[in-house]
Amino acid sequence: MKHDLDRGALSRVIAVINGKGGVFKTSLVANVGGLLAEGGSRVLLIDLDPQGNLAEDLGYADQGDGGRTLAASLCFGGTPDLLLGVRPNLDVIAGGPHLDDAAAFLGAKAQKDRDAAAFLGAKAQKDRDAAQLALAKLLAEVAGEYDLVLLDCPPGNEPLQAAAVAAARYAVVPLKTDMSSRKGVAAVAARMDSVVGLNPSLDLLGVVLVGTGTNSKQVHKVTRDHLTADFGTDEVLFPMTIRHAEATAQACRERGLLAHELERELSKGPKWWEVLRGEAKAGNTGPKSASSVAEDLHAVAMEVTRRIAVAESQEVNA
């Protein structure tokens, strides 16, 4: 069935998604988006999670609307409010609890039309598709203004996850090494398969191991073997990982700073020996892991851009 949708404007929309919560999705969206924006790219972040945690990572909680205009746009059309200049080159469409209403509306519409399909045929299918394409149609109006659009997807929310993968050109899956996280990858694969008729260009950009130690080589190997079994290759796995550092994650959210911003702030403070000698006063301290986490996230951001460049080059040469 043909849909009147400009997919060209969606060619750099990335859904950061996993069927399980607590796997670094929001922090990955915020930090990769922030790093690429700081490098000069025009970036739009969209918080599709009713929890609205992206506001904590970027420090704009007092400016958001709880996802009210995004929910209204998903249900009834139109353009949601944009928070402009959250960082230089970085804009945001805020999420929050109002998205629960949008999820209920889209889910009910899709289910009603699924039930009616046997009687109403093509019209019911068209209406069901429209529910899944609600985000794609919204983004087609604004995504062309940006070099990259990142979607922070909620875990376990079928209507909003389906809308995200129906809109995205690529999916990035953050993954912990535990079994439940790996099951979350299987759920993502199923979600992607469910919209292939609406979005045949959707592709898995890669899987990023998160919350793991750099020396956990045997654990990494087991995870790599599972991914090879699932996808037929281990090339889906990013070559770098994001290490576990609870102190850095907590410090970033408390201060509304991204990891590289926290590292920069801490580097300006006095050194311990300067304080000991009486040459400086003790200032704000922070976790020693900030530098390592910032380095990991920078490597992931560069890998995202590299993989997009390779995919676009292959499309041109096809």
Buried (B, 14 or more C-beta within 10 A) or exposed (E): EEBEBBBEBBBBBBBBBBBBBBBBBBBBBBBBBBBBBBEEBBBBBBBBBBBBBBBBBBBBBEEBBBBBBBBBBBBEEEEBBBBEEBBEBBBBBBBBBBBBBBBEBBBEBBEBBBEBBEEEEEEBBEBBBBBBBBBBBBBBBBBBEBBBBBBBBBBEBBBBBBBBBBBBBBBBBBBBBBEEBBEBBEBBBEBBEBBEEBBEEBBBBBBBBBBBEEEBEEBBEEBBEBBBEBBEEBEBBBEBBBBBBEEBBEBBBEBBBBBBBBBBBBEEBBEEEEBEEEEBEEEEEBBEBBBBBBBBBBBBBBBBBEBBEEBEEEEEEE
